[in-house]
Amino acid sequence: MLEITKNCKVEDEEYAGRVKARSEEIKALGETLNILTGDEARSLFDKTISLLQVSSVSHASLREQVANRAMQRIVEVARKHKNWQLASLAVHVKLDAFTKVVKAMDKMHAELGAQQKAEYEKFESCNAEIDSTEDKIKEGENTKEDLDAKHQDLTNTLARLAKQTGELKAEVAEMEVSLKQAGEQRKAENKLYQTTMSDQRATIAVLNMAAGKLKKFYGFVEVKAHAGPPPPTPKAYKKQSGGVMQLLATIVADAEGVESQIKIGEQKSQEEYASFVAATTASIEADRQAISSAEENTASANGAKSETEEAQLGNDGELTKLNELLRGIHTDCDFVLKYFDVRQSARKEEMDAITEAKAILSGADFS
């Protein structure tokens, strides 16, 4: 790309030099034409020709007229298009021999034809290069859009996975805390259960001991009654002794009922704790698997993102090169493309002028 720019700069400088040289040559040739076609030159030619035989003068005058016609046609086109080569050819028409002039005309016509062809090929080549480069740039821009969209999608995916992973980890941590708290609570409840059951059993044992004592006592009284007439006992005392035994029996039964209820409560609490632990553990395991899957997806997405970023850099670099190449092509081709029709038309007109001048000169061959 730098080489193209450098070459274009050199060509521009050379072109400026050629334009200056051609301008000076056109000016010199114009002055030459004015000298050859001026009144003084004509007078001098008339005097020179008058020294020749009449027949030779007649033929020379005719040739001069024809040559002037050919020269004027070429000069007209040369001045119109500022073509110093045509102006030079016009001078040769005036000064050189017929054969030499025709040969020069053929050579210039061939050169103009070659220039016409080369410029056409350049025109086609420039259009093809511009179209091809613009197509590649368009393709690169489409690729850039696709890569940008993919990069954005991967960025969004990574953000979603990061959020999901964070939430899952927080949930696992929360459930682990809940498990720990539930375990500590279960331990405290079981400890309370053990203490309560111990106290309850001790209470029942004491009540049973008391009932045994009373039963033994009242059973001894009954035995003594068979030995002789019982002493007079108040009715109230008999009711009271029976009531104490019944009361103790009721208290023992209630204590035993409470013990059964405590056992049932402990068993239910243990079952609930076991169910909670199982469910929570399963949830933790499921979350951990989801975390593992999310982390794998994150690693994969990070890899794809890195590859996409590398592709973006490569594509951006290629686009930069293509745009630089396109600018270089335009620098090299814009003049040809802009003035192609004008230059082709002008060159054709120059070729036609040479052909016409050659036809005029060909009619002047009296040998």
PyMOL commands that set and color helices and strands:
alter all, ss='L'
color gray80, all
select helices_A, chain A and resi 2-37+39-50+54-81+84-95+98-225+235-362
alter helices_A, ss='H'
color red, helices_A
deselect
rebuild
show_as cartoon
